[in-house]
Amino acid sequence: AEWRIIVTHFPPYWGKKDWMELAPKHEIDAIITGHRHSQSMHCKDDVVAKIWGESQTSTEMNDFLDPTAWIVSGGGGGITSEHIPDPAGNDDQYGFVDMTVTKKELTFEALSHKGMLRKTMVVKHSYSHGGINEVPGQSTTPKPETTTEAKKTTKKSTAKHSKRRHEEQIAA
């Protein structure tokens, strides 16, 4: 199995048009970011909602990169956050993300600044990456090799093998 994961500072809604082009072109499975001190995660099976839920004027929705998942880990330095953190950790301010990688899925667990599990997100393969990964609902047959050089090599190898076999039969 193969995963394509990007780790960068700014969330993908900064440079959104670029990410909307890059993610499908390069079959990016997940983008892990920081910058904001308020955790958020989205994958293709999540409920579609506003990115800036607290804003009355925002119209940006969280599904703009589907099927690419994106994660904003709220941890890090700084003394400001989007909201006042709850002293007991019942919020998404200054949290951290734990990621588990297996052949079939990525699991992200959002933990609060007090270690409370806030959300679990499981990402399964949406891209085959040239037939390497098994994608539910898609054929798993690898793409055939189509380079001219590969075809020439195969023909030469077959011709040499046939010639050698013919010479062995004559000698016997």
N, C-alpha and C positions, 0 to 999 in steps of 0.2 A: 504494500500500500504506500501511497505517497500523499503527503499533505503540503499545501502551499500556504504558509502563514507569514504575514507581514507584521513587523513590530515597528511602530513609529510614534512620534510624540503627539501630533495633533489627530483628533478623531476624524473619521472620513467625511463628516459633513462639512469640514473645512477642505476645500478643493474637491467638493462633491462631484462636479462634472468630470474631473480627471479620474476619480475613483470609479465612477460609473462606466467609464471606458476601459480602464485598466483591469478591473476585477474580472469581467467575463473574458477579455482578451487573453489574460494570463492564468485564467482559472484559479483565482485566489479563493481559498477556502475560508480564511478568517483574517481579520485585521485587528491587532491588539494595540491599544493606544493609551495615552494618559491625558495630560494637560488639565482637564477638568478634575475637580476634587469630589465629584459626584459620580458614583458608579452607574453604568448602564450597560446592558447587553442586549443584542438582538440577533435572532436567526430566523430563517424563512418560515418556521412553523409558529412563531410568536404572534400574539395579537398585534395588529397594526395600530400604532398610536403616535401621538406627536412626540418629536424628539425633545422639545422644550415644553413639557406638559404644563408647567406653571405659567407659561406665557399666554396671554389672551390673544396676542396678535400673530404668533408663530403658526405657520401652516406646514412646516417640514415634517414629513412622516418618517418613521423608522425603517420602512421596508425598501428604501431607495436602492440598496445594494443586493437584494435577494437574488440568488441564493447565498451570496457571500455573507458570513456572519461578522459582526463587529462588536468589540468589547472596549469599554472605557473603564480602566482600573482607577478607582478614586484615590488610591494611596499616593504617597509622595510628599515632598516638602511643601513649604508655603504655609501661610497662616490664615488664608482665606478659603472659604468654601462657598458653594452656591447657596447653602442653607446652614443654619446653626445645627451642629451635630448634637444628637441626643446623647447625654452622658451614659446611658445604658447600652448604646449601640444599636438601637432599633431604627436605623436609618441607613442611607447609602452614601453618607459623607465620609471621606477619607478611608474607604474600604480597600480591600485587596482581592485579587483573583487567583485562584488555584486552578491550574490546567492539568488535565490528565489526557495523555495521548495513547490511543491504541490503533491497531490497523483499521478498525471499522468506524471509530468515532473519536471526536474531541469532546471532553467534558469540561465545562467551565463552572466553577463555584465562586459566587460572589460572597465575600465575607465582610462583615462590618468592622469598624475600627475596634470593636470589642470581641471580635471572633465569632459573631453570630452568622449562621448561614442565611443569606438574604435571597439568593436565587441560584438555581442550577439550570444550566443550558447545555443540551447535548446536540452536537452537530455531526450529522452523518455525511457521507460523500455525496456531493452534488455534481462533481466533475470527475470524469474518468481519467483525466490526465493521459490521454493517448491509449486508453485501454488497460492501464495499470490497476485502476481501482474499480471495484464492483459498485455500481450505482443502481439503487433500487429503481426498477422500471425502465432501465436502459440495457442495451445489449453489451455484454462484456467482451465481445470479440475484439482483440487488438487491431489497430489499423494496419493494413498490409504495408510492407516496405515497398516504396515506389521509386526510390532513387535509381537513376540510370546506372550508376556505378555498381550498386548492389545486384542489379539484374545481370550485368556483364560478368561479375565475379561468379555468380551462381551458374551461368552458362559455361564459363571456362572450367569451373570445378567439375561440373557434370561431364563435360567433354573429356577432360583428363581422366576421370574415373572410368568412363566407358572405354576409352582407348586402352587404358591399363588392363581392364578386364578382358578386352578382345585379345591383346598381346599374350596374356596369361593362358587363354584358351588355346591359342595357336601353339604355344610352347608345350602344352600338355599333351 
